Amino acid sequence: MTVAAVERKAIVNRLLDAEQERFKALHPRSAAAWQDGKQHFLYGGPSHWMRRWAGGFPVYADEADGAHIRDIDGRDYIDFCLGDTGGMCGHAPEAVTEAATRQLKRGTTMMLPTEDSLWVGAELSRRFGPKYWTLTTSATDANRAAIRISRMITGRRKVLVFSGCYHGGVEEAHVEIRDGRVALRNMIHPNGVDHDAVSRVIEFNDVAALEAALAHGDVACVLTEPLMTNFGMIPVDPGFHRALRDLTRRVGAILIIDETHTLSCGPGGYTAASGLEPDIFVAGKAIAGGIPAGIFGLSQKIAERLWTIVPHVNPRERQSAHLGFGGTLAGNALTVATMRAVLEQVLTPTNYEHMIATATQLASAARGLIEASDLPWHVTQVGARAEIMFMPQPPRSGADVIAGRQPDLETLLHAFYMNEGILVTPFHTMFLMCPATSAQDVDRHTAVFARFIDLLRQAGA
Ligand code: PMP
C-alpha cells in the first residue's frame, strides 16, 4: 500500500469510530436491546443476518409503514434496504394487510389448495412466461428444488455459477474465484461438501469461460441472476444472455434464472423485459408482500421431461412419488392470498413506473454529486434498483469487484447513513424503491450523500 493509501485508510477508520460513537449515542434503547438479545440468540438477533449493520449493532424496529421505519429510540429512517428486497412492496401495504387479515381468519395452512391459487398460477405464467409453477417457502428453497430437478432430468451433477453470486443457502453456490482459484465464498465453512465435485464457477460476462466450462458435458444447470445484484451490481454485457441461452441449449444444460432481486426490473422481471427464455424461473422475497414465499416455474419441455421421471400420481396406487424438495408450509393459503394481492394490486405496471422513475431520480442526483466533486465512483441503475460503488467503472465480473471495491469506505457510508436516517442493505450500497418511496425521500438521500462527500473532503480522505 502507498503512504497516501495508508493515511487515507487511517482517516476513514477514524471517521468510522466517530460515526459508531454517534450511532451508540443516538440509539441507547437499541444498544441495550442488542445486549439483551445476546442472552438468548446465537448471534444476538433472531437471524444471524441481523448482526451485519455498520453502526455496530442493528436498530430495533418499532413499526414500519410504506418506505419508512421507526425504531425503538423513536428515530425515523427512509428504508432503501426494504428487508434486502423482501419489503419491495413497501411496509404494510394495504392490499397485502387486508388479504392476510382476511385469510388469517379463514385458516392459514391446510395442505389443500385454495381457489386463489388458480388465479395466481395463471398470473405467474402471464407475467413471467413459464407454464408450470410450484410455490416454496423461500427463494433458497426454490433454487434447491430447481437444482434437484435439473439433476434429475439431466443425470448430471455439477451446478455452474458465477463468481460473486448469491442464491440463498444453496450449497453449490457458495463458491467464488479468489486469487485466480476456486474458493468458498466469504470463507464460508465447507460443510463436508466436495464443492469441486458439485460446483463449477466462472466469471460473469465471460462467454469463452462459459463455453469451456460447459464443454465437459457434466453441467446439470447454470444458476444465475439476469444481472448480478449481490456483490455490488454487476450489469450484464449486451449479447451475454443470447450466448448463455445458445450454449446451454447446445450442451443440454438447464438454464435457471433467479429473479429474486431482479423482480425490481418490471412487472415480469428482467426475463419479460428482455425476452429471456429460462428453462426454470425462480423468484421469492417480495412475491408475497413480505410473507415468506418462493416460486419456481418450468417451461413445457422441462415439465414433460420431469413427468417421465416422476409421473402424475394416481392416489389409488399408493406408489411413492417423492420429489425430495418442498416443505409442509409451501403454497399455504395465507401465502397464496398475499401473493394474489401483490400481483393484483401492488406490483402493478403503474407502481413499477413510479418505482423506476424514483430510482432514476436517485441515480442521476448521486451521479451529479459524484461528477461535481470529480470522484472516482459510479452509480448503476437497473429498473427500481440503484447502487453507488466506490470504483470508477461498473464492474463486469466478481474479479473487478474484488479488485476495485473499498469496503472500509462502504462501512463508513452505511454508518453515516444510519445516523442520518437512511437504511440501505448492509452488504453493499444498493438502493431499492417501493411504491411508497417519494421524491422527497430521494431528495433527502441526495442531501445526506452530499454531506458525506463534504465529510470526506473536510477530513482529507
Ligand atoms: N436468490 C437471490 C438472487 C438472492 O439475492 C437471495 C437472497 N438475497 C436468495 C435467492 C435467497 O432468498 P431467501 O433468503 O429469501 O431464501
Residues whose N, C-alpha, C, O or C-beta is under 5 A from the ligand:
A	BS01	PMP	S138 A139 T140 D141 Y166 H167 G168 D258 T260 H261 G284 K285
